[in-house]
């Protein structure tokens, strides 16, 4: 009955919910090496590993030529090259490259030994440990991360910055080898670190508490487990934006496991009923994702002599698992589709893809090749392809769906708009904005014909089209669309809904690009106010607002206001972009020394991020 929440690496980005944002002023714009490195990363992000590999090798040679053989940029290029090899499963080549990095770091010490030198060497061992873990060479990974931890403790003290990350890696290595006894004290350290750093109520603390509790349950330390799981449940309920969040269901199931093992069935029952209700809403009533919930609750019913209820749940679970051939083909298709949707909600697109292909096959057999049900299946399969950047396969499926859907207009307009949206997304993802524009225009036109003028779908479609206009610098075309999207959402949600911040920022982006700073300013002030009230004045979620408003103030020569906002943003989340933007402001003010200091900080932080 136990379930684990996976440890997750969380990041903070200066992006809006839609990819429309100010282009940062960066220190690397005019440097050939940095431009080439950006191409490497972009190719890798698109899954073009052969292309990125060639570019990475070129960047490495350029770095050695421009900066010398031991420069940090050479190390960065080598780390990038190793990452590409690893993504292709070429672990021995990746290892060879990372050992070159280690050699450079070691040789770079020379006669002067500093704490920074040892920290750099520790980072190299850490990279090797991650590679070994990825290659399932756990023994070597243990040794490498052990050396990194020992070296960092000596260089930067017992509470060095990467301590929690290292502990989590070591825990994952122990668990992969079934070494739960060794993992237990490390889980305690991780949980203590989160609590000591002020993150006692963070999702990370909930995960750490949950995982430590699972070890306690395995060792029958139920009282200790119960205390931790209550804490994890409380944190997840407090942090969840959705009362039906799956993380809450996991905590409910685990706490119920403890109660069941202690014979406290009346306490376990309501928790499991609530967990089942959550997972049914999340995954669907015939999805395999709810089988554990059904079996767990059935077992508790059985322990309380509630046999009829227990039998009913066991039968449901059995029907799902056996994929009963007695069911109609239509029902099988629906069940398969629900499972695939459940996987898609979890972003398990590779799991959803073959199931959706089976759904398509069944629908074609049941309804014929040009039925609306086939178009719906094609859209779902295409979406799974698109989520994995399989653009050719996604385009083929969306185009076929579009052809079918257009036969049933206007009744099946939703099928057509879904296909148009998907095709637009494919081309937009590849920066083919002219092609994306044509599909988004058709989508907006169709929505205007078949939907209410205040439909949220029309607002979203208008924003999509505006986004590609902005990418092409067609600001006059983007402006009315964004105004319309903002007006619709204000009508539907009220003037203070936090989702409005995205539209306010995007419209302000257009005004800023047109030099209409006095029109952009009130929109950004309003967006900042909404997000401060929604997330708090020290939340990373307001950093984009601070940066964008500071940029507009700078353009208006409101330097004091601009400086204040940039500093607030840096205090919340220091990034190369904002450091560079503040440096540019100082250059305007003639503060060359302060500007240079910030540019140096930005460069070091950028290089550090590339290495990690």
C-alpha angles and dihedrals in degrees: 000000000000122000131188130216110218121237109251133202108226125199136191117222133188091229132115122230086266120045097253113114144129117287105241125235102239136187092229102059097105099037115102093208095054092045091051091047090054089055089051092054094044092052090048092049089054091051093248093138098161090053093044090049092056091046091048091054089049090049090050093054091046091050092051091049096046102036108021131256097286100042122126090243090060088052090049091052092049091050090050091049091050091050091054092050090049092050087056092049092249093136098160091055091046090050092051091052094048090050088056087055090051091050091051091049092048095046090045092069094075115163096330116073115195133173088247090060092056091045089055092050090048089053089055092052089047091055091049090050091054091049093050090048090052089050090048092242091138099168092056091043090054092052093047096049090044090057091046092052094047093048095046092049089054094045102040106014135259093298096051115164098255096048098108092044090051092048092051091051092050090048091053089051092051092047092049087058095042093249096144093153091060092044096055099073090045092054088053090053092049092050091047091050093053091049094046092051093055096261098112090126098041126115087246090060090050091053092048092048091047094050094046089049090054089058090049090051091051088053092044093244090142099162091054091045093049093055092051095045092050087054092048091049092049092050094048092048091049095048099038116106089196123053087213095056114148092224088064090051090053091052091047092052094048094048089048088053090060093048091048092051088050091049093247094136097156088058093046096049101069091044092054093044089054092046091051091050091051094048093045088056091046103043106016132258095273099041120119086230090079097048092094090051091050093048094045094050092042090055092052091047088051092051088055093048092250090139100160092056091043093052093049092054094045090052091052091051092047093050091052095047098046095047086222111234089208088071117096119260088246091056092046089052091050092048092049091047092051090052091050091048088052090053091047092053086056091046091244091141096157088058093046095048101071091042091052089049088056090049089053091050092050094046092051090051094046102039107018130254098287102045120123088241088062090050090053091050090049091052091051093047091046090052090055090050091049093050088058093045092248090146100169093051092044093050093050092052095045092049092051090048090049091053091051095042094051089062089064101046132171094015093055098038090133091065091051096047090048090054093045091049091050093049090048090051092051093055094039090053088056093046091247091139099166091058092043090050093057093055094044090051090055090047094052092045092052093047089051089054100046107026136068113265090246097049115139087219090060090051091051092047091049090052091050092054092045090053093060091044089056091049087056092043091245091143097159089058094046096050100070091044093054092045089053093048091049092048092051093050093046088052093049101036107024129247098289104047110132094229088068090072091076093054093044091052093046094050089046088053089059093048091047092050088052092049092248094137096157089057094045095049100068091046092054093044088054093046091051091049092050093049094044090055092044100044107013133258094275098044122123086228090075097051094093090052092050093048095047095047091045089053092053091048088052091053088051091050091246089139100163093053091044094050092049093054095045089052091050090051092049091049090055098041121355111212135167091245097056093040088053092047092052089047089055089052091052090050088057089051093049093247094137097162094052090045093052092049091053093046090052090050090049092050094049092047091048092051091046091053091050091053095048 
